[in-house]
Amino acid sequence: MAGMLRELSRDCAAVMLRLLLAGLWLQRACAEYALSDRGGLGREFDGIGAVSGGGATSRLLVNYPEPYRTQILDYLFTPNFGASLQIFKVEIGGDAQTTDGTEPSHMHYADDQNYFRGYEWWLMKEAKKRNPNIKLVGLPWAFPGWIGDGYNWPYYYPDVTAYYVVSWIIGAKQYHDLDIDYVGIWNERAYDAKYIKVLRHTLDRLGLRNVGIIAADGNWDVAHDMIVDPYLNDAVQVIGAHYPGTYTVQDAVFTGKKLWASEDYSTYNDEVGGGCWARLLNQNYVNGNMTSTISWNLVASYYEQLPFGLEGLMTAKEPWSGHYVVSPPIWITAHTTQFTQPGWSYLRTVGHLEKGGSYVALTDRLGNLTIIIETMSHDNSICIRPPLPKYNVTAQNVTFQLDGSFNNVKTLQVWYSRLCVHATEPVLFKKAPTITVNNGTFSMELGVDEVYTLTTISTGQKGSFPDPPKSQPFPVKYKDDFNVRNPPFSEAPYFADQSGVFEYFTNTSDPGDHVFTFRQVLTQHPITWVSDTDQAISVIGDFTWSNVTVTCDIYIETEDTGGVFLAARVDQGGAPTHLARGIYFWVFADGTYRVTGDLLGKIVLRKGKSGVRAKSWHTLTLSVEGFTAYGLLNGSPLWKDVITLGPVRGWAAIGTKSLELAQFDNFMIEAKVTEE
């Protein structure tokens, strides 16, 4: 079968002779590649990983029912099963919008510490439970506002910022028994040399010398400063760049530091995405000496219509149904991670194939050898970023010559994938016949868009579970009184915060019927990663909903100036959230109401008196059908016959006028879905 692995009965010279006798002329029928550890080894391999964060990309995973949540985690983290990830990087939540939502900080305020907010703690523990050797990395995308003391800049008081980050590291150990291995500076934003040195000093002073610093999670520019500043050079253990296009710069190599693609991929997890990932995993080392590649993101577990939907290594965006998809990048990852370990070394003899593609080889220095070959074509391996220059790949015959410590290798286990985008069905991580090595030599035929792993390791496995439930839309009737809570998590199911932070809250003074509520808790603008809105908003539901009724009890806590809203047909989350259009029903502490067509409240459709005041519970109902909407206050009509403008479908949402304290209870949605 064309493109499938086959052992040739004669060596390359014999193939050439037969072609010549047949009257054919080829410059070389087989290209030869030496794999040897004579003369030393290349760089040490640090592992393949993925990111949960940037932001809230694992948000829906926590709400999956068992056994499906465990299955998803096994595909991601369990060794010799699926992706078998070796590095896990998480966002140090900063209360700000960082792409697909906000993640809560462990310190909303200077006098506030809580190491149980969010889900990253739980997710790190689940990763460690499956793979105790997995390396953990933390990185801030944003910071609580108190760190900047009114400035949107985290470096004015570097000792304060260092205290905040190191507190997260200490809290991980103290409350969750998690050892953080690396910490970053500020995702894809400016770095500050003084802060990096202060952070290193703080870590060392508190006995955290084993925690490495990665800088600067943007481009390679920090390398130049490290060359001219020996103290900065000593402070940094890894130079990490994002989306480097498989290339590094000479300054980075000259430092002698570990070089990582500390965020890469960011591409749809279809077959083309699998091709992108396969090419990166090899060529980041071949072209750029990068010894780790970390995918953004871990799992596409957020509403698909948020920015960069479906860009995880796999997809798990339907906790209400239990449906998930094991995407091609899971098995492309397995080609490397199931047959290598951090601490192995690359051979120096790695490179590009003559007719396109690349190969790498790694060893544990104990006699084991793993070779990964990829022949990804240009059009079937395009990543979303950066641009990919044109190149050609064609089918080819290759011969590998094993030398040095590998002279005694007699057989190699073979695992094979073919990412066929347009024609036949793909083959993903299939065990192929063992190949025999004769006198240190073996030959093989390579097709296009293929991945091979040839290895002395025999423990590889394509893990599987029974098919998950079929995909189902979000329930058309949904309600939550916030009384039933899952202890590891602070968020109510399915709500995806886009600005502000919404958490479970327990009333302790005269709560009446509202003991357990959902509360917006942020009151200070964070040091943002993007331009956050002044309003807080959390979306929920099905983006395709058009005709919908939303009901919720609300409690304004800020007298005179406070306000809350219910919304429907919200057409945008993520960054920039402030562009979100929809139908918003606002009530304010001054006794007025407003109906607007946008989150900023600039498109006013109706306004008037409501009688609502702070410090008392009220029930709001917003109903939208066709081109009109109406609103109820405490079950009685407050306004009606408002002509809707803007989007005809979108999520439901709750939120606040500003970053202020406010509570929500007894949330209900009922959507009218027409059969098409």
Residue pairs with C-beta under 8 A, 6 or more apart in sequence:
2 395
2 445
2 447
3 395
3 418
3 445
3 446
3 447
3 448
3 450
4 416
4 432
4 445
4 447
5 414
5 416
5 432
5 433
5 435
5 444
5 445
5 452
6 444
6 445
7 433
7 435
7 436
7 442
7 443
7 444
8 15
8 397
8 443
8 444
8 445
11 399
11 438
11 441
11 443
12 28
12 29
12 30
12 32
12 397
12 399
12 443
15 29
15 30
15 397
15 443
16 26
16 28
16 29
16 30
19 25
19 26
19 29
28 354
29 397
30 397
30 398
30 399
30 443
31 353
31 354
31 355
31 396
31 397
31 398
31 399
32 398
32 399
32 400
32 401
33 349
33 351
33 353
33 359
33 398
33 399
33 400
33 401
34 349
34 400
34 401
34 403
35 347
35 349
35 361
35 369
35 371
35 400
35 401
35 402
35 403
35 406
36 347
36 349
36 401
36 402
36 403
36 404
36 406
37 347
37 348
37 363
37 404
37 405
37 406
38 403
38 404
39 348
40 348
41 345
41 346
41 347
41 348
41 363
41 365
42 285
42 345
42 346
42 347
42 348
42 350
43 258
43 285
43 289
43 291
43 345
43 346
44 258
44 291
44 342
44 343
44 344
44 345
44 346
45 291
45 292
45 340
45 341
45 342
45 343
45 344
45 345
45 346
45 362
46 87
46 135
46 258
46 260
46 291
46 292
46 342
47 85
47 86
47 87
47 135
47 292
47 337
47 341
47 342
48 85
48 86
48 87
48 281
48 292
48 293
48 294
48 295
48 333
48 336
48 337
49 85
49 86
49 87
49 88
49 89
49 135
49 137
49 292
49 293
49 294
49 295
50 76
50 83
50 85
50 87
50 88
50 89
50 294
50 295
50 296
50 297
50 298
50 299
50 312
50 313
51 57
51 89
51 90
51 91
51 263
51 294
51 295
51 296
51 297
51 298
52 58
52 88
52 89
52 90
52 91
52 120
52 123
52 297
52 298
52 299
53 89
53 90
53 91
53 93
53 98
53 103
53 120
53 139
53 141
53 297
54 91
54 98
54 99
54 100
54 141
54 187
54 263
54 296
54 297
55 91
55 93
55 96
55 97
55 98
55 99
55 100
55 101
55 102
55 103
55 141
55 142
55 529
56 98
56 99
56 100
56 101
56 102
56 103
56 302
56 496
56 497
57 99
57 100
57 296
57 297
57 298
57 299
57 300
57 301
57 302
57 312
58 119
58 120
58 123
58 297
58 298
58 299
58 301
58 302
59 100
59 101
59 119
59 301
59 302
59 491
59 496
60 301
60 302
60 303
60 316
60 317
60 318
60 319
60 494
60 496
61 69
61 72
61 119
61 123
61 299
61 301
61 316
61 319
62 69
62 119
62 122
62 123
62 486
62 488
62 489
62 491
63 319
63 320
63 493
63 494
64 72
64 316
64 319
64 322
64 324
65 319
65 322
67 465
68 322
68 324
68 468
68 469
71 324
71 465
71 468
72 299
72 314
72 316
72 324
73 126
73 127
73 130
74 81
74 82
74 130
74 463
74 465
75 81
75 82
75 83
75 314
75 326
75 330
75 463
76 82
76 83
76 85
76 127
76 298
76 299
76 313
76 314
76 330
77 83
77 84
77 85
77 88
77 126
77 127
77 130
77 131
77 134
78 84
78 130
78 131
78 463
79 130
79 131
79 338
80 338
80 459
80 460
80 461
80 463
81 461
81 463
82 326
82 330
82 331
82 333
82 334
82 463
83 313
83 314
83 329
83 330
83 333
83 334
83 337
84 131
84 333
84 334
84 337
84 338
85 127
85 131
85 134
85 298
85 333
85 337
86 131
86 133
86 134
86 135
86 337
86 341
86 342
87 134
87 135
87 137
87 292
87 294
87 342
88 123
88 124
88 127
88 134
88 135
88 136
88 137
88 298
89 136
89 137
89 138
89 139
89 262
89 263
89 294
90 120
90 123
90 124
90 136
90 137
90 138
90 139
91 98
91 103
91 120
91 138
91 139
91 140
91 141
91 187
92 105
92 106
92 138
92 139
92 140
92 141
92 165
92 168
92 183
93 102
93 103
93 104
93 105
93 106
93 117
93 118
93 120
94 103
94 105
94 140
94 141
94 142
94 143
94 144
94 526
94 527
94 529
95 102
95 103
95 104
95 105
95 108
95 142
95 144
95 145
95 500
95 501
95 522
95 526
96 102
96 141
96 142
96 143
96 526
96 527
96 528
96 529
96 530
96 532
97 142
97 498
97 499
97 528
97 529
97 530
97 532
97 533
97 574
97 575
97 577
98 141
98 142
98 187
98 529
98 530
98 575
99 306
99 307
99 308
99 530
99 574
99 575
100 302
100 303
100 306
100 307
100 308
100 496
100 573
100 574
101 302
101 306
101 496
101 497
101 498
101 573
101 574
102 497
102 498
102 499
102 500
102 501
103 118
103 120
104 117
104 118
104 490
104 501
104 503
105 117
105 143
105 144
105 501
105 526
106 113
106 114
106 115
106 117
106 167
106 168
106 171
107 113
107 114
107 144
107 146
107 164
107 167
108 114
108 144
108 501
108 521
108 522
108 524
109 144
109 146
109 524
110 146
113 167
113 171
115 121
115 168
115 171
115 172
115 174
115 175
115 176
116 175
116 488
116 490
117 490
117 503
118 489
118 490
118 491
119 488
119 489
119 491
121 172
121 175
121 176
121 178
121 488
122 488
122 489
124 136
124 172
124 176
124 178
125 176
125 178
127 134
127 136
128 134
128 136
128 178
133 341
133 342
135 181
135 182
135 342
136 172
136 178
136 179
136 180
136 181
136 182
137 180
137 181
137 182
137 183
137 184
137 214
137 294
138 165
138 168
138 169
138 172
138 180
138 182
138 183
138 184
139 183
139 184
139 185
139 187
139 214
139 217
140 154
140 165
140 184
140 185
140 186
140 187
141 186
141 187
141 529
142 526
142 527
142 528
142 529
143 154
143 161
143 164
143 526
143 527
144 164
144 524
144 526
144 527
145 524
145 525
145 526
145 527
146 524
147 154
147 157
147 160
147 161
147 164
147 527
148 154
148 156
148 527
149 156
149 157
151 527
152 527
152 528
153 527
154 161
154 186
154 195
154 527
155 161
155 192
155 194
155 195
158 192
158 194
158 195
158 198
158 199
159 198
159 202
161 195
161 199
162 195
162 198
162 199
162 201
162 202
163 202
165 183
165 199
166 199
166 202
166 203
166 206
166 208
168 180
169 180
169 183
169 203
169 208
169 211
170 206
170 208
172 178
172 179
172 180
173 179
173 180
179 210
180 211
181 210
181 211
181 212
182 211
182 212
182 213
182 214
182 237
182 238
183 199
183 203
183 211
183 212
183 213
183 214
184 213
184 214
184 215
184 216
184 217
184 240
184 262
185 191
185 192
185 195
185 196
185 199
185 213
185 214
185 215
185 216
185 217
186 216
186 217
187 217
187 218
187 263
187 529
188 217
188 218
188 242
188 529
189 218
189 529
191 215
191 216
191 218
191 222
193 225
193 229
193 232
196 213
196 215
196 216
196 232
196 235
196 236
197 231
197 232
197 235
199 213
199 235
200 213
200 234
200 235
200 236
203 209
203 211
203 213
212 237
212 238
213 235
213 236
213 237
213 238
214 236
214 237
214 238
214 239
214 240
214 260
214 262
215 222
215 226
215 236
215 238
215 239
215 240
216 222
216 240
217 240
217 241
217 242
217 262
217 263
218 241
218 242
219 241
219 242
219 244
220 239
220 241
220 244
220 248
220 249
220 251
220 252
222 232
222 236
222 239
223 239
223 249
223 251
223 252
223 254
223 255
223 257
224 251
225 232
226 232
226 233
226 236
226 239
226 251
226 255
226 257
227 233
227 251
227 254
227 255
233 255
233 257
236 257
237 257
237 258
238 257
238 258
238 259
238 260
238 262
239 252
239 255
239 257
239 258
239 259
239 260
240 260
240 261
240 262
240 263
241 248
241 252
241 259
241 260
241 261
241 262
242 261
242 262
242 263
242 264
243 261
243 263
243 264
243 266
243 383
243 385
243 386
244 261
244 264
244 284
244 288
244 290
244 386
245 386
245 387
245 388
246 279
246 280
246 283
246 284
246 286
246 287
246 288
246 290
247 287
247 288
248 259
248 287
248 288
248 289
248 290
252 259
253 259
253 289
258 291
258 292
259 288
259 289
259 290
259 291
260 290
260 291
260 292
260 293
260 294
261 280
261 284
261 288
261 290
261 292
261 293
261 294
262 292
262 294
263 294
263 295
263 296
264 280
264 284
264 293
264 294
264 295
264 296
264 383
265 273
265 276
265 277
265 280
265 293
265 295
265 296
265 311
265 329
265 383
266 295
266 296
266 297
266 308
266 311
266 383
266 384
266 385
267 273
267 276
267 277
267 311
267 382
267 383
267 384
268 310
268 311
268 384
269 300
269 310
269 311
269 312
269 313
269 314
269 315
269 327
269 328
269 329
270 310
270 327
270 328
271 328
271 380
271 419
271 420
271 421
271 426
272 379
272 380
272 381
272 382
272 419
272 421
273 311
273 327
273 328
273 329
273 383
274 327
274 328
274 329
274 331
274 332
274 417
274 419
275 376
275 377
275 380
275 381
275 382
275 419
275 421
275 449
276 376
276 381
276 382
276 383
277 295
277 313
277 328
277 329
277 332
277 333
278 332
278 335
278 374
278 376
278 381
278 417
278 419
278 451
279 358
279 374
279 376
279 381
280 293
280 383
281 293
281 332
281 333
281 335
281 336
281 372
281 374
282 358
282 359
282 360
282 372
282 373
282 374
283 358
284 290
284 293
285 291
285 346
285 350
285 360
286 350
286 351
286 352
286 358
286 359
286 360
291 346
295 312
295 313
295 329
295 333
296 311
297 311
297 312
297 313
298 312
298 313
299 312
299 313
299 314
299 315
299 316
300 309
300 310
300 311
300 312
300 314
300 315
300 316
300 317
301 312
301 315
301 316
301 317
302 309
302 317
302 496
303 309
303 317
303 496
303 539
303 543
303 573
303 651
304 310
304 317
304 543
305 543
305 573
306 496
306 573
306 574
307 574
307 575
308 384
311 384
312 327
313 327
313 329
313 330
313 333
314 324
314 325
314 326
314 327
314 329
314 330
315 324
315 325
315 327
316 324
316 325
317 324
318 324
318 471
318 472
319 493
319 494
320 472
320 474
320 475
320 494
321 469
321 470
321 471
321 472
322 468
322 469
323 468
323 469
323 470
323 471
323 472
324 468
328 417
328 419
328 426
328 428
331 417
331 428
331 429
331 462
332 417
332 451
334 415
334 429
334 460
334 462
335 372
335 415
335 417
335 429
335 451
335 452
335 453
336 370
336 372
336 453
338 415
338 453
338 457
338 459
338 460
338 461
339 370
339 372
339 415
339 453
339 455
339 457
339 460
340 362
340 370
341 364
343 364
344 362
344 363
344 364
344 365
344 370
345 362
345 363
345 365
346 360
346 361
346 362
347 360
347 361
347 362
347 363
349 361
350 358
350 359
350 360
350 361
351 358
351 359
352 358
353 359
353 373
353 375
353 396
353 398
353 446
354 396
354 398
355 392
355 393
355 394
355 395
355 396
356 375
356 377
356 391
356 392
356 393
356 394
356 396
356 448
357 373
357 374
357 375
357 376
357 393
357 446
358 373
358 374
359 371
359 372
359 373
359 374
360 371
360 372
361 369
361 370
361 371
361 372
362 369
362 370
363 369
363 370
363 405
363 406
365 405
367 405
367 406
367 408
367 456
368 455
368 456
368 457
369 402
369 406
369 409
369 412
369 455
369 456
370 453
370 454
370 455
370 456
370 457
371 400
371 412
371 452
371 453
371 454
371 455
372 451
372 452
372 453
373 446
373 450
373 451
373 452
373 453
373 454
374 450
374 451
375 393
375 396
375 446
375 447
375 448
375 449
375 450
375 451
376 393
376 419
376 449
377 392
377 393
377 448
377 449
378 388
378 390
378 391
378 392
378 393
380 419
380 421
380 449
381 388
381 449
382 388
393 448
393 449
394 448
395 445
395 446
395 447
395 448
396 445
396 446
397 443
397 444
397 445
397 446
398 443
398 444
398 446
399 441
399 442
399 443
400 441
400 442
400 443
400 444
401 440
401 441
402 409
402 437
402 440
402 441
402 442
403 440
406 440
407 440
409 437
409 440
409 456
410 436
410 437
411 434
411 435
411 436
411 437
412 434
412 435
412 437
412 442
412 454
412 455
412 456
413 431
413 434
413 453
413 454
413 455
413 456
413 457
413 458
413 460
414 431
414 432
414 433
414 434
414 435
414 452
414 453
414 454
415 429
415 430
415 431
415 432
415 452
415 453
415 455
415 460
416 427
416 429
416 430
416 431
416 432
416 450
416 451
416 452
416 453
417 426
417 427
417 428
417 429
417 430
417 450
417 451
418 426
418 427
418 447
418 449
418 450
418 451
419 426
419 449
419 450
419 451
420 426
420 427
420 449
421 449
429 462
430 462
431 460
431 462
435 442
435 444
435 454
436 442
444 452
446 452
453 460
473 542
473 544
473 673
474 494
474 541
474 542
476 670
476 671
476 672
476 673
477 668
477 669
477 670
477 671
478 494
478 540
478 541
478 668
478 669
479 666
479 667
479 668
479 669
480 492
480 493
480 518
480 667
481 516
481 665
481 666
481 667
482 492
482 504
482 516
482 517
482 518
482 664
482 665
482 667
483 515
483 516
485 504
485 516
486 493
490 503
490 504
491 497
491 502
491 503
491 504
492 502
492 504
492 518
494 540
494 541
495 502
495 518
495 538
495 539
495 540
495 654
496 538
496 539
496 540
496 573
497 536
497 537
497 538
498 537
498 538
498 539
498 573
498 574
498 577
498 580
499 532
499 533
499 535
499 536
499 537
499 577
499 655
500 520
500 521
500 522
500 535
500 536
500 537
500 538
500 655
500 656
500 659
501 520
501 521
501 522
501 536
502 518
502 519
502 520
502 521
502 536
502 538
502 654
502 664
503 518
503 519
503 521
504 516
504 517
504 518
504 519
505 516
505 517
505 518
505 519
505 521
505 663
506 515
506 516
506 517
507 514
507 515
507 516
507 517
507 663
511 517
512 617
513 617
514 553
514 555
514 617
514 663
514 665
516 665
517 555
517 663
517 664
517 665
518 654
518 663
518 664
518 665
518 667
519 661
519 662
519 663
519 664
520 536
520 655
520 656
520 659
520 660
520 661
520 662
520 663
520 664
521 661
522 536
522 659
523 659
523 660
523 661
524 659
525 532
525 534
525 659
526 532
529 575
530 575
530 576
531 575
531 576
531 578
532 577
533 576
533 577
533 578
533 599
533 600
534 658
534 659
535 578
535 599
535 600
535 655
535 656
535 657
535 658
536 655
536 656
536 658
536 659
536 660
537 567
537 570
537 573
537 577
537 580
537 599
537 653
537 654
537 655
538 653
538 654
538 655
539 570
539 573
539 651
539 652
539 653
540 651
540 652
540 653
540 654
540 669
541 548
541 651
541 652
541 669
541 671
542 651
542 671
543 649
543 650
543 651
544 649
545 568
545 569
545 649
545 650
545 651
545 652
545 671
545 673
546 569
546 624
546 648
546 649
547 624
547 625
547 626
547 671
547 672
547 674
548 568
548 569
548 623
548 624
548 652
548 669
548 670
548 671
548 672
549 621
549 622
549 623
549 624
549 669
549 670
549 671
550 566
550 567
550 568
550 621
550 622
550 623
550 652
550 667
550 668
550 669
551 566
551 619
551 620
551 621
551 622
551 666
551 667
551 668
551 669
552 566
552 619
552 620
552 654
552 664
552 665
552 666
552 667
552 668
553 617
553 618
553 619
553 620
553 664
553 665
553 666
554 564
554 566
554 587
554 617
554 618
554 619
554 620
554 662
554 663
554 664
554 665
555 615
555 616
555 617
555 618
555 662
555 663
555 664
555 665
556 562
556 563
556 564
556 587
556 588
556 589
556 612
556 613
556 614
556 615
556 662
557 614
557 615
557 660
557 661
557 662
557 663
558 589
558 614
558 658
558 660
558 661
558 662
559 589
559 613
559 614
559 615
560 589
560 590
560 614
561 589
561 590
561 657
561 658
561 660
562 588
562 589
562 614
562 656
562 657
562 658
562 660
562 662
563 586
563 587
563 588
563 589
563 656
563 657
563 658
564 586
564 587
564 620
564 654
564 655
564 656
564 657
564 662
564 664
565 584
565 585
565 586
565 587
565 653
565 654
565 655
565 656
565 657
566 584
566 585
566 620
566 621
566 622
566 652
566 653
566 654
567 582
567 583
567 584
567 585
567 599
567 622
567 652
567 653
567 654
567 655
568 582
568 583
568 622
568 624
568 629
568 650
568 652
568 653
569 581
569 582
569 583
569 624
569 644
569 646
569 647
569 648
569 649
569 650
569 651
570 580
570 581
570 582
570 599
570 647
570 650
570 651
570 652
570 653
571 580
571 581
571 582
571 646
571 647
571 649
571 650
572 579
572 580
572 581
572 650
573 580
573 651
577 599
578 599
578 600
579 598
579 599
580 598
580 599
581 597
581 598
581 599
581 603
581 646
581 647
581 650
582 597
582 598
582 599
582 646
582 647
582 650
582 653
583 595
583 597
583 605
583 622
583 624
583 629
583 642
583 644
583 646
584 594
584 595
584 596
584 597
584 598
584 599
584 601
585 593
585 595
585 620
585 622
585 631
586 593
586 594
586 595
586 596
586 601
586 657
587 593
587 610
587 612
587 618
587 620
587 633
588 594
588 610
588 612
588 657
589 612
589 613
589 614
591 609
591 610
591 611
591 612
591 613
592 607
592 608
592 609
592 610
593 607
593 608
593 609
593 610
593 612
593 631
593 633
593 638
593 639
594 601
594 604
594 606
594 607
595 604
595 605
595 606
595 607
595 629
595 631
595 639
595 642
596 602
596 603
596 604
596 605
597 603
597 605
597 644
597 645
597 646
598 646
599 655
603 645
603 646
605 642
605 643
605 644
605 645
606 639
606 642
608 638
608 639
610 633
610 638
611 633
612 618
612 633
617 665
618 633
618 634
619 632
619 633
619 634
619 635
619 666
620 631
620 632
620 633
621 631
621 632
621 633
621 635
622 629
622 631
623 629
623 630
623 631
623 632
624 644
625 672
626 644
627 643
627 644
628 640
628 641
628 642
628 643
628 644
629 642
629 644
630 637
630 639
630 640
630 641
630 642
631 637
631 638
631 639
631 640
632 638
652 669
654 664
654 667
656 662
